[in-house]
């Protein structure tokens, strides 16, 4: 068993030749044709257990590989793998890997699920004393009658500092446009074999019970980047409103993570926070138009908003294609992967301290804030209620980020009740915010005076919403903490 540290970059097929001719690759490449068959049960029990199983053919050589992908997130992949020679095209599952024990009798139903056909070129790179293996893969994933093109660069650290991976990746990005890769080839295959997704919700953050605060922060950041990149790709491909919304959710989760971990990171990453705020704002107008379009009835106003939406999505796609936007996920990933939070390097909290201790203090801090800011909901102004709503949202993200650190039976039961109460409060504060901001949104978009515009406003009587919000806040405060 061995651990990999690998950085993945997506590159357009037409740019691959430019990359090869750039002068970055001093040595000649080793070339090989690879055909990898991935295996699973009909119910995808291997993937559901957090593993992939393949047999790869290169010439006459066959190698069986099992990878544990549960620890991988965005861009920087760290995982365990088991390799053995394969005598034929059938996998061997025995007690040298965890799959037989995990699957039990289901292991007997394993069969081919999809194939990955790749032309691979490999170079050995010396970057600042670090040994890096660079691989350029071009080919396709085949699942039944469905096919998907693959063109990507993988940088695997053989020895040395992981920062060298990012340094060399920046040299590549200076030559050709690249995006941070977050999908393994196995994930590409499973996506092709199943129903095509239109949006990607946030995946659970799996934190080890003995994780440090710094390790937890790194995993949370990478989880948010992964969600953003998955939805960014779907958005660029389909212009789906759900994908844009989830891309914005990912950016909000990421910005909330920065706030939650401020006691550890201090003011570090201020420029990244500003860039995240910029990108979220650029996506915001498109989201406003999607909401209005959903409320509008067919007619001239609907057509006007639909035309505005198309033009705004054109602008969004242009922004996402810019070097500034493409660089941002990479910058955040590098920063989170290479920063040192030991001692009090960033803030007052030691990053080497247990994540559970940090989580307890953070959850206490945000609970006090929501309690304080929501104390007089019926009397404060709209702006103050909006601040209470933002604090409640950060509290909600914190409960999701840290959920895995509180796995005792009582903690899990209380977590469920706590989240339910928090969601109810968020719903009421969200309705009040819509009521307060909808007229300004219509004015900003220039449709406030259009016939039928009144139907686009958020509806509800403010008095009733305030009463409901006050009740929800009281229920939230009365709900027992799960930490």
C-alpha positions in Angstrom: 0.0 0.0 0.0 1.3 3.5 -0.9 0.1 7.1 -0.6 -0.1 9.4 -3.7 0.0 13.2 -3.7 -1.3 14.3 -7.0 -2.4 17.5 -8.6 -4.8 17.4 -11.6 -5.2 20.0 -14.2 -7.9 20.0 -17.0 -6.6 21.3 -20.4 -8.5 21.7 -23.7 -7.5 19.0 -26.2 -6.5 21.7 -28.8 -4.0 23.2 -26.2 -2.2 19.9 -25.5 0.1 20.3 -28.5 1.0 23.9 -27.5 1.9 22.6 -24.0 4.1 19.9 -25.4 5.9 22.4 -27.6 6.3 25.0 -24.8 9.8 24.0 -23.7 8.7 23.1 -20.2 9.4 19.4 -20.9 13.1 19.0 -21.5 13.1 15.2 -21.8 11.4 13.0 -24.3 8.2 11.4 -23.2 7.5 7.8 -22.5 4.4 6.9 -24.5 1.9 4.1 -23.8 -1.7 3.1 -24.8 -3.7 2.2 -21.7 -7.1 0.6 -21.6 -8.6 0.5 -18.1 -11.7 -1.6 -17.2 -13.4 -0.5 -14.1 -15.4 -3.1 -12.1 -18.3 -2.8 -9.7 -21.5 -4.5 -8.7 -24.8 -3.6 -10.4 -25.6 -1.4 -7.3 -22.2 0.3 -7.4 -21.2 -1.1 -4.0 -17.5 -0.6 -4.7 -18.0 3.1 -5.4 -20.4 3.6 -2.6 -17.8 2.2 -0.2 -15.4 4.9 -1.3 -13.2 2.7 -3.6 -12.5 2.1 -7.3 -11.4 -1.2 -8.8 -9.8 -1.5 -12.2 -7.6 -3.7 -14.4 -5.3 -1.7 -16.7 -3.8 -3.1 -19.9 -0.6 -1.6 -21.3 0.6 -3.7 -24.1 0.8 -7.3 -22.7 1.0 -6.1 -19.1 -2.1 -6.2 -16.9 -2.2 -4.5 -13.4 -5.1 -4.6 -11.0 -5.5 -1.5 -8.8 -7.8 -0.7 -5.9 -7.9 2.9 -4.8 -9.5 4.3 -1.7 -10.9 7.7 -2.9 -12.7 8.8 0.3 -9.9 11.2 1.4 -9.7 13.0 -2.0 -11.3 16.3 -2.5 -10.4 19.2 -4.8 -7.3 19.4 -6.9 -4.9 17.8 -4.5 -5.5 14.0 -4.2 -4.2 11.9 -1.3 -5.3 8.3 -1.3 -4.3 4.8 -0.6 -4.0 2.1 -3.3 -3.3 -1.6 -3.6 -1.7 -3.0 -6.8 -1.0 -6.5 -8.0 -0.3 -8.2 -11.3 -3.5 -9.4 -13.1 -3.2 -12.7 -15.0 -6.3 -12.1 -17.0 -9.2 -9.7 -17.3 -10.9 -10.7 -14.1 -10.2 -9.0 -10.7 -8.9 -10.9 -7.7 -10.3 -10.0 -4.3 -8.7 -11.5 -1.3 -7.6 -10.6 2.2 -4.7 -8.4 1.0 -7.2 -5.6 0.3 -10.3 -4.3 2.2 -12.8 -4.9 -0.6 -13.7 -8.5 0.1 -14.4 -7.8 3.8 -16.4 -4.7 2.9 -18.5 -6.2 0.2 -19.0 -9.7 1.6 -21.1 -11.9 -0.8 -21.7 -8.9 -3.1 -18.1 -9.2 -4.3 -19.2 -12.2 -6.4 -21.5 -9.9 -8.5 -18.7 -7.6 -9.6 -18.6 -7.1 -13.4 -17.2 -4.5 -15.9 -18.9 -1.1 -15.4 -17.0 1.1 -18.0 -13.7 1.5 -19.8 -11.2 4.4 -20.0 -9.1 4.4 -23.2 -6.1 6.7 -22.8 -3.0 7.6 -24.8 -0.5 8.5 -22.0 2.7 10.5 -22.2 5.0 10.6 -19.1 7.8 13.0 -18.2 10.1 13.2 -15.1 10.4 16.7 -13.8 12.9 18.2 -11.4 11.2 21.3 -9.8 13.3 23.0 -7.1 14.8 19.7 -5.9 11.4 17.9 -5.9 10.9 14.9 -8.2 7.6 15.1 -10.1 6.1 12.7 -12.6 4.1 14.6 -15.2 1.5 12.7 -17.2 -0.5 14.0 -20.1 -3.6 11.8 -20.8 -5.8 12.1 -23.9 -8.6 9.7 -24.7 -12.2 8.9 -23.7 -14.4 7.2 -21.2 -16.8 4.7 -22.6 -19.9 3.4 -20.8 -22.2 1.4 -23.1 -23.1 3.8 -25.9 -22.0 6.9 -24.1 -18.6 8.5 -24.5 -16.8 11.4 -22.9 -13.5 13.0 -23.9 -10.6 13.2 -21.5 -7.6 15.6 -21.7 -5.8 16.3 -18.5 -2.4 16.7 -16.9 -1.5 14.9 -13.6 1.4 16.0 -11.5 2.4 13.3 -9.0 5.0 14.1 -6.3 7.6 11.4 -6.0 9.7 13.2 -3.4 10.1 16.7 -2.0 7.7 19.5 -1.0 4.1 19.5 -2.3 4.5 23.2 -3.0 6.6 22.2 -6.0 3.5 20.7 -7.6 1.8 24.1 -7.5 5.0 25.9 -8.7 5.2 23.8 -11.8 1.5 24.0 -12.4 1.8 27.7 -12.4 4.4 27.4 -15.1 2.0 25.3 -17.1 -0.8 27.8 -16.6 1.4 30.6 -18.0 1.6 28.7 -21.3 -1.9 27.3 -21.8 -5.3 27.8 -20.1 -5.9 25.2 -17.4 -8.5 24.5 -14.7 -8.1 22.7 -11.5 -9.3 19.1 -11.9 -11.5 17.5 -9.3 -12.7 14.4 -11.0 -10.9 11.1 -11.1 -11.3 9.0 -14.2 -13.4 6.6 -12.1 -15.8 9.4 -11.2 -16.0 10.4 -14.8 -17.0 6.8 -15.7 -19.6 6.6 -13.0 -21.1 9.9 -14.0 -21.3 8.6 -17.6 -22.8 5.3 -16.6 -25.5 7.0 -14.6 -28.0 9.8 -15.1 -26.3 13.0 -16.1 -26.4 15.5 -13.2 -27.6 19.1 -13.7 -26.2 20.3 -10.4 -24.0 19.0 -7.5 -25.0 19.5 -3.9 -22.4 19.8 -1.2 -20.9 16.4 -0.3 -20.4 15.5 3.4 -17.1 16.5 4.9 -15.6 13.4 6.4 -13.3 14.4 9.3 -11.3 11.9 11.3 -12.1 11.9 15.0 -8.4 12.7 15.7 -8.1 15.4 13.0 -6.4 18.6 13.9 -8.0 22.0 13.4 -5.6 22.7 10.5 -6.4 19.3 8.8 -10.2 20.0 9.2 -9.8 23.4 7.6 -7.9 22.0 4.7 -10.5 19.3 4.1 -13.4 21.8 4.4 -11.8 24.2 1.9 -11.1 21.4 -0.6 -14.7 20.2 -0.3 -16.0 23.7 -1.1 -13.6 24.0 -4.1 -14.7 20.6 -5.4 -18.4 21.6 -5.2 -17.7 24.8 -7.0 -15.7 23.2 -9.8 -18.2 20.5 -10.4 -21.0 23.0 -10.7 -18.9 25.4 -12.7 -18.3 22.7 -15.3 -22.0 21.9 -15.4 -22.9 25.6 -15.7 -20.5 26.1 -18.6 -21.9 23.1 -20.4 -25.6 23.6 -19.8 -26.2 27.1 -18.4 -28.4 25.4 -15.8 -29.9 27.6 -13.1 -29.4 24.9 -10.5 -25.7 24.6 -11.3 -25.2 28.3 -11.0 -27.0 28.4 -7.7 -24.9 25.5 -6.3 -21.7 27.2 -7.5 -22.7 30.3 -5.5 -23.6 28.0 -2.5 -20.1 26.6 -2.8 -18.5 30.1 -2.7 -20.7 31.0 0.3 -19.6 27.8 2.1 -16.0 28.6 1.4 -16.3 32.2 2.6 -18.1 31.0 5.7 -15.2 28.5 6.3 -12.8 31.4 6.4 -15.0 33.2 9.0 -15.4 30.1 11.1 -11.7 29.5 11.2 -10.7 33.1 11.8 -9.4 32.3 15.3 -6.8 30.0 13.6 -6.0 31.8 10.4 -6.4 35.4 11.5 -6.2 37.8 8.6 -4.4 35.4 6.4 -6.0 34.9 3.0 -7.6 38.4 2.9 -6.9 38.7 -0.9 -8.5 35.4 -1.5 -11.6 36.4 0.5 -11.9 39.5 -1.7 -11.6 37.4 -4.8 -14.2 35.0 -3.6 -16.6 37.9 -2.8 -15.9 39.3 -6.3 -16.8 36.0 -8.1 -19.9 35.5 -5.9 -21.1 39.0 -6.8 -20.6 38.3 -10.5 -22.8 35.3 -10.3 -25.4 37.1 -8.2 -27.2 39.0 -10.9 -27.7 35.9 -12.9 -29.2 34.2 -9.9 -31.6 37.2 -9.3 -32.8 36.8 -12.9 -33.4 33.1 -12.5 -35.5 33.8 -9.4 -37.6 36.4 -11.2 -38.0 34.2 -14.3 -39.4 31.5 -12.1 -42.0 33.9 -10.7 -42.9 35.6 -14.0 -46.0 34.6 -16.0 -45.6 34.0 -19.8 -45.8 37.3 -21.7 -43.7 40.4 -22.6 -42.1 40.8 -19.1 -41.2 37.1 -19.0 -39.6 37.4 -22.5 -37.7 40.5 -21.4 -36.3 38.8 -18.3 -35.4 35.7 -20.3 -33.5 37.9 -22.8 -31.7 39.6 -19.9 -30.9 36.2 -18.4 -29.3 34.9 -21.6 -27.1 38.1 -21.9 -26.1 37.8 -18.2 -25.2 34.1 -18.6 -23.1 35.1 -21.6 -21.2 37.5 -19.3 -21.0 34.8 -16.5 -19.4 32.3 -18.9 -17.0 34.9 -20.1 -16.0 35.7 -16.6 -15.5 32.0 -15.7 -13.3 31.6 -18.8 -11.1 34.5 -17.6 -7.6 33.8 -16.2 -8.7 35.6 -13.0 -11.6 33.2 -12.4 -9.7 30.1 -13.5 -6.8 30.9 -11.2 -8.9 31.4 -8.0 -9.8 27.8 -7.2 -6.1 26.9 -7.8 -4.9 29.8 -5.5 -7.2 28.8 -2.7 -6.3 25.1 -3.0 -2.6 25.9 -2.9 -2.9 28.2 0.0 -4.9 25.7 2.1 -2.6 22.8 1.2 0.7 24.6 1.9 0.0 27.0 4.8 1.3 26.3 8.3 -1.1 26.9 11.1 1.0 25.3 13.8 1.3 27.3 17.0 -0.2 30.8 16.5 1.0 31.3 13.0 -2.2 32.9 11.8 -4.4 33.6 14.8 -4.8 32.8 18.4 -5.7 29.2 18.0 -3.1 26.5 17.4 -3.8 24.6 14.2 -2.3 21.4 15.7 -5.0 21.4 18.4 -7.8 18.8 18.1 -10.5 19.8 15.5 -13.2 18.8 17.9 -12.0 21.3 20.5 -11.9 24.0 17.8 -15.4 23.0 16.5 -16.9 23.2 20.0 -15.6 26.8 20.5 -16.6 27.8 17.0 -20.2 26.5 17.4 -20.5 28.1 20.8 -19.3 31.4 19.3 -21.8 31.4 16.4 -24.7 30.2 18.6 -24.1 33.2 20.9 -24.0 35.5 17.9 -27.3 34.2 16.4 -28.8 34.4 19.9 -27.7 38.0 20.4 -28.5 39.3 16.9 -32.0 37.7 16.8 -33.0 38.8 20.3 -35.2 41.7 19.0 -36.1 40.5 15.5 -39.5 42.3 15.5 -38.0 45.6 16.4 -34.7 45.8 14.5 -34.4 47.1 11.0 -34.1 45.1 7.8 -30.3 45.5 7.6 -29.9 44.1 11.2 -32.2 41.2 10.4 -30.1 40.5 7.3 -27.0 40.3 9.5 -28.8 37.9 11.8 -29.6 35.8 8.7 -26.0 35.7 7.6 -24.9 34.6 11.0 -27.5 31.9 11.0 -26.3 30.7 7.6 -22.7 30.5 8.9 -23.9 28.6 11.9 -25.6 26.2 9.5 -22.5 25.6 7.5 -20.5 25.1 10.7 -22.9 22.4 11.8 -22.4 20.7 8.4 -18.7 21.0 8.4 -18.2 19.6 11.9 -21.0 17.0 11.9 -18.6 14.1 11.6 -16.7 15.1 14.8 -19.8 14.4 16.9 -20.8 10.8 16.1 -22.0 9.6 19.4 -25.6 8.4 19.4 -26.9 11.3 21.6 -24.9 13.8 19.6 -26.3 12.6 16.3 -29.8 12.8 17.6 -29.3 16.3 18.9 -27.6 17.4 15.7 -30.7 16.4 13.7 -33.0 18.4 16.0 -30.6 21.4 16.1 -30.3 21.6 12.3 -34.1 21.3 12.0 -34.6 24.3 14.4 -31.8 26.3 12.6 -33.4 25.6 9.2 -36.7 26.9 10.4 -35.1 30.1 11.6 -33.2 30.5 8.3 -36.5 30.0 6.3 -38.2 32.8 8.2 -35.3 35.2 8.0 -34.9 34.4 4.3 -38.6 35.2 3.6 -38.2 38.5 5.4 -35.0 39.3 3.4 -36.8 38.5 0.1 -39.6 40.9 1.1 -37.1 43.6 1.9 -34.8 43.3 -1.1 -37.1 42.3 -4.0 -38.1 46.0 -4.8 -34.4 47.0 -5.0 -33.6 44.0 -7.2 -36.4 45.0 -9.7 -35.0 48.6 -9.7 -31.5 47.5 -10.3 -32.5 45.3 -13.2 -34.7 48.1 -14.7 -38.0 46.3 -14.6 -39.6 47.9 -11.6 -42.1 49.9 -13.6 -42.9 47.2 -16.2 -46.4 45.9 -16.4 -46.8 42.8 -14.2 -43.6 43.7 -12.2 -45.6 43.6 -8.9 -46.2 39.9 -9.4 -42.4 39.4 -9.2 -42.2 40.8 -5.7 -41.8 38.4 -2.7 -45.2 37.9 -1.1 -46.3 37.6 2.5 -47.4 39.9 5.3 -44.4 41.3 7.2 -46.2 41.1 10.6 -46.9 37.4 10.2 -43.4 36.7 9.0 -41.9 38.6 11.9 -44.0 36.7 14.4 -42.9 33.4 12.8 -39.3 34.5 12.9 -39.5 35.4 16.6 -41.0 32.0 17.3 -38.4 30.2 15.3 -35.6 32.1 17.1 -37.0 31.1 20.5 -37.3 27.5 19.4 -33.7 27.6 18.2 -32.4 28.9 21.5 -34.4 26.3 23.4 -32.9 23.5 21.3 -30.1 21.5 23.0 -26.7 21.8 21.5 -25.2 18.7 19.9 -21.6 19.5 20.8 
